Amino acid sequence: MFIRQIHYLLALAKTGHFGRAAEACHVSQPALSTAIQHLEEELGITIVHRGHRFQEFTLEGERVLQWARILAQDWESMKQEAAQCSQQLTGTLRIGAIPTTLAVTPLLTQPCQHEYPGIGINLVSLCADDLIRQLDSFELDLGITYLEDPRLKGFQVLPLYRERHVLLARNPDPRLIKADLNWTDIGKLPLCLLTPNMQNRCLIDAAFRQAGIMPKVMLETDSIFALYAHVRSAGLYSIVPHSLLNLFEMRQEVTALPLNPELSREIGLIARCQEFPSPIQDAAWNIAQRLDLQHRFDSFIAVR
């Protein structure tokens, strides 16, 4: 009963609604509400402010909620440990990734599920702020993000590859195919870029500023697929991390040209520092250590 109460509490925190929380837990609303009331009685505190509907968690309830997340994670880890003892690792691996690294994730998730067919994967696209917050609150097992973020101190870190930005073009002007393609050359081209609120775009804007260039941005989007479509079909150019080329059959349709000076950042896997990581988290981490992503992504670039 206690574990069910914990899961009911977490569902209520996620949905902010008794009815939707009950639906998510596959129980009736009165059953969920009663279970939380019993938990309050056991602990001797009020966890939830109630009126005719859910209002908010009390201050004491917010503190209990943090412990509930830890207990739920430990319970899941214990089940995974038991499954691993019988050589049948099961459970759900929860991964958060910044948007420009989503193209990379199949290179981790596929070998994980090949070696451990019993596991499921929940993959979400998050900004770096939300990714770090959800790791801290035990809502994620692993994150894929930039490793130069100073907020990663205290996290376990595994470098995966150095992300190199390239100019993406279809049938580029022959004058662009050169070893010293620079930001002045690119600033004259009609560009499509990610929106200014995205971290990847901030890096590109900083590179143009440093070069003293005002780029000719014709289109902005928050979709990697839209960038690719406009390069392929609308005659625009884009600047993207070379790891994204993993998404497409690049050598047939478009060309990826390296930039000078190079714009690059290190990408890696991060996790909470724990004395006893969950078996499913530990298994994924060990698989990630065997990946050779740098050579794979560098091979997509047309000019060295």
GILIN-V422207 format. One record per run of one state. SS is the DSSP state (H for helix, E for strand, C for the rest). FROM is the first residue (numbers start at 1). TO is the last residue. If there is no record, write none. Layout:
ss & from & to
SS & FROM & TO
SS & FROM & TO
//
This chain:
ss & from & to
C & 1 & 1
H & 2 & 15
C & 16 & 17
H & 18 & 25
C & 26 & 28
H & 29 & 43
C & 44 & 47
E & 48 & 50
C & 51 & 53
E & 54 & 57
C & 58 & 58
H & 59 & 85
C & 86 & 90
E & 91 & 97
C & 98 & 98
H & 99 & 115
C & 116 & 118
E & 119 & 125
C & 126 & 127
H & 128 & 136
C & 137 & 141
E & 142 & 146
C & 147 & 149
H & 150 & 152
C & 153 & 154
E & 155 & 169
C & 170 & 173
H & 174 & 176
C & 177 & 182
H & 183 & 187
C & 188 & 189
E & 190 & 194
C & 195 & 198
H & 199 & 211
C & 212 & 215
E & 216 & 221
C & 222 & 223
H & 224 & 233
C & 234 & 236
E & 237 & 241
H & 242 & 247
C & 248 & 249
H & 250 & 253
C & 254 & 254
E & 255 & 258
C & 259 & 263
E & 264 & 272
C & 273 & 278
H & 279 & 288
C & 289 & 292
H & 293 & 298
C & 299 & 304
//
